[in-house]
Amino acid sequence: MHIGKRIKEVLREQGHNVSWLAARIPCERSNVYNIFRRCNIDAGLLYSISLVMEYNFFADLSTVFEREASSSDKAVVSSVA
């Protein structure tokens, strides 16, 4: 999961813009655009963004993790058998 793209997607779904998020994190608009380009993000920053946007990005990441962990477990079991 590309977390920056997901943040951008949810921001648009909520009807907010870059200036709105930048004012609340707080940071410069250019930093928000940099966040959108990141495939990884600091947990503290993601927590702040989650609070401001009232959206749990950690739940999205957890879902992806569980799906990928389940797939890799099956692959490990297959290779061991």
KEPAKOL-167186 format. One record per residue (C-alpha): x, y, z negated; residue in one letter. Coordinates in steps of 0.001 Angstrom, whole numbers, padded with zeros to 6 digits, always signed. Layout:
BEGIN
XYZA
...
***
This chain:
BEGIN
+000000+000000+000000M
+001335+003426+000945H
+000374+005431-002138I
+000935+008829-000519G
-001470+008027+002294K
-003998+006742-000244R
-003800+009974-002273I
-004340+012005+000901K
-007289+009813+001895E
-009013+010101-001500V
-008353+013849-001625L
-010183+014261+001694R
-012993+011895+000642E
-013540+014094-002411Q
-013722+017201-000237G
-010597+018784-001702H
-007609+020244+000092N
-003870+020444-000504V
-004116+023844-002199S
-006661+022471-004673W
-004350+019617-005708L
-001226+021788-005757A
-002876+024272-008118A
-003827+021521-010551R
-000679+019381-010698I
+000845+022207-010585P
+003307+022378-007710C
+003861+024014-004351E
+001748+022914-001389R
+004905+021666+000335S
+005449+019243-002560N
+001943+017829-002083V
+002748+017176+001583Y
+005933+015411+000407N
+003813+013253-001920I
+001643+012241+001046F
+004771+010944+002827R
+005902+008786-000101R
+005270+005067-000100C
+006355+004999-003773N
+005675+007478-006566I
+006740+008084-010165D
+004190+006635-012607A
+003964+009905-014554G
+003185+011898-011431L
+000624+009329-010295L
-000980+009500-013744Y
-001257+013298-013495S
-002744+013080-010011I
-005185+010394-011175S
-006368+012591-014047L
-006751+015706-011913V
-008580+013874-009151M
-010562+011705-011573E
-009587+008644-009550Y
-007689+005583-010786N
-004927+004997-008250F
-003446+002426-010625F
-006518+000241-010066A
-005873+000370-006309D
-002258-000661-006860L
-003326-003419-009249S
-005700-004868-006657T
-002928-004921-004057V
-000521-006459-006576F
-002979-009210-007522E
-003670-010033-003878R
+000043-010142-002992E
+000957-012079-006137A
-001736-014625-005357S
-000432-015017-001806S
+003166-015432-002942S
+002134-017970-005609D
+000498-020082-002905K
+003613-019796-000747A
+005837-020884-003646V
+003574-023837-004438V
+003564-024872-000762S
+007341-024719-000514S
+007807-026719-003721V
+005311-029448-002771A
***
